[in-house]
Amino acid sequence: MEISGVKSKRFMVRGLIVSLMAMLVLSGLGTWLSPVTPAMAQVAGPPIMEQPAPPPEEKKPEEKKEEAPTTCGPMLSDTCIPIEAGKYSMQVWWALSVYPGVFSQNWRSVSAGGNFRTFYMPVKFTYGPTKDMEVYVIVPFIHNWVNGLTVSGPNGETSANYSGIGDITAIVKYNLLAETDFRPAVSGVAGFASIPTGHAHLLNPTFLGQDAVGTGALTFTTGFNLYKWVKPFLLYSNIWLNSPVNLFKIGSDPTRNERSREYVTFNLAAELPLGKKFVALVEMYSNWTWNNLNTIQGYQTPQTVIGVLPAIEFLATDKLSFAAGCSFDLAGKNGVQKYTPMLTALYNF
């Protein structure tokens, strides 16, 4: 009995030991398997689920406003935009006027009474003393000649010629309004359209009037220039009031040539670029005079004239440009009619 009791106790101890070992083994397996899910649940979500930070905004470069193409500018009309501050330029014209007739009081063209010619070579110097301002001076060389006169001179002369410096022009220009998408640029001008440096007094009759290379008048000028780029055209306009004051008298009558007539200059011009090197140009030029009871008609009184000038420009380099064309006086009153082929060269220093 004791032996069987001892055996029973041994079996019970062994069973307990086996149960304890089984529990330890199962608990170890559970400890190794069970933490997987909670551990993943405690960490942050997978990177693919994260909201990426927005990239920094890139500053868009400001759109550069398209600029009008560079041109030589009108040949007869004045430009509007002043030259840059501290810059200067020089322009030279070569022009030959042929006079097919003269305009009468009734706007008719009649014979000039001879073969008249005039060669002009004005030289223009332009400088920008400050922003939005320019000053320019024009000094002309003039050569007049005539032959085949129907009415001879005092000694039977039917031909003559004379050369000299004509009247100097001095103008100040200031940009009043800059060009916008809807408004043209506007500049104001003031100065002298003619300073009487040309020979106009005590004329020699044997020169048949060809020694009158000046007007004999100090002409004060004021007005406005306009400019607008209406792609692809570049448009210009001038509206000037000119008031000449004669400084010399002709004859013994002290009332003659006291003052000449005022006149208005109205010009229009348009340029059309034809590629990078060539530009087409057309201009309409005009002077308008009127009778004023308070002003006595003076020597070489301004006339009323309307004409057109077609031309072509060539941009040789960034600094040098040329233009060639011909002006045609189409209508007028109390003055000469002329056709003038011309060439100009402009250099920007």
HELIX and SHEET records of a PDB file:
HELIX    1   1 GLU A    2  LEU A   33  1                                  32    
HELIX    2   2 VAL A   36  GLN A   42  1                                   7    
HELIX    3   3 PRO A   47  MET A   49  5                                   3    
HELIX    4   4 PRO A  205  PHE A  207  5                                   3    
SHEET    1   A 5 SER A 109  VAL A 110  0                                        
SHEET    2   A 5 TYR A  88  PHE A 103 -1                                        
SHEET    3   A 5 ASN A 115  THR A 130 -1                                        
SHEET    4   A 5 MET A 133  ASN A 147 -1                                        
SHEET    5   A 5 ALA A 160  ILE A 165 -1                                        
SHEET    1   B11 SER A 109  VAL A 110  0                                        
SHEET    2   B11 TYR A  88  PHE A 103 -1                                        
SHEET    3   B11 GLY A 335  ASN A 348 -1                                        
SHEET    4   B11 LEU A 320  LYS A 333 -1                                        
SHEET    5   B11 THR A 304  LEU A 315 -1                                        
SHEET    6   B11 PHE A 278  THR A 289 -1                                        
SHEET    7   B11 TYR A 263  PRO A 273 -1                                        
SHEET    8   B11 PHE A 233  ASN A 246 -1                                        
SHEET    9   B11 ALA A 217  VAL A 230 -1                                        
SHEET   10   B11 ALA A 185  ILE A 195 -1                                        
SHEET   11   B11 ILE A 168  LEU A 177 -1                                        
END                                                                             
